[in-house]
């Protein structure tokens, strides 16, 4: 039996086992059958027998077809299509257009090469150059795969070759170091900015529905930038100490970057326009509440400007398979996650878990939930699948047990771990298999480094967080 057939049968088997299992006390047969299909979808997202977006679409279609999400056909149709009218989903889509603009105009490549030229004279400086290139792009690229794998990787992977460092010949000379710098940087920046990772945006929508808390770009940045920026600044140095390159100086790298920039020529009008549009988007996201401008409308409007000024073409927009794929994927996941609440599953899970957690102090409860949420990512190969499957449950528990004046801060902190947790395994997030596939770091070493840096992320970040922000109210 082929591997693909087995991968298709596994979610079906999960569905059938749960469907015909005894119904737990407190759940209706409708809720239990909904759970069966939902779990099959999560398994499908992890092993991907078919594209992830199709997995979600199958789940939504099946739910609506057999009438599990509503009492009437009209209710089921409204539920099935609800994700496509979700503003957060369209914000994600528009942000993918920004990422395409960076790539198509060459602005992302130019930024990365400039960083290498002026910061890459030593191996440590080269590490900071790779990290800062990610930082500059992060607020405008909600796909860490597009950022780390599509923009940074094609440039940075050429650096080790300059020093004759290949997976087969002296990988520790430069290649392994650059690989781990790139991974740690993209994980930290993915948590620093709300729009640096698509599952962040999915998560705040789930929080808005589950806990009635609205988290804006500015509210996120107010907590996470002061928290993550020191971690970001020290991470390349930590990599240099813990997993150092044997090549300490890198005079060849700036010369190579200079030659590449020369080949690109002077900055083009399209690059200038793209940079201006990205800056405008950032201003509107930060001050949108004061200006009475919705973040999604701002992003879509700037996408329109990008097309009108020919930064990207309309054919580029309608031909961007990744963006449309994400739109369908996340729209179906939003609908599926909202259904968990509608049929009573989240209330049932929250009530059962509350018994075991209710005796903890608020601080210990928050620490325990954040650590548990993070560590459970060892069982997921997708940040989106992890968010969809587990975050709604954690939201229900937190809404019941955590004091209201600390709830928004906790929700942001919990959600911020989604970006950081990608570091722990070679399959933890989109850029992981890309960089792991380069061959510079063995699987065993990757797992060991992942555990070390996961501990550093927690020890260096969340201990500070609980010192100064748990008693603050962020409106």
PyMOL commands that set and color helices and strands:
alter all, ss='L'
color gray80, all
select helices_A, chain A and resi 3-19+29-47+52-66+73-80+82-85+87-105+107-119+123-138+144-156+159-162+171-173+175-192+194-196+198-211+217-242+251-264+269-291+295-308+314-318+321-342+345-357+362-379+383-401+404-423+430-437+443-468
alter helices_A, ss='H'
color red, helices_A
deselect
rebuild
show_as cartoon
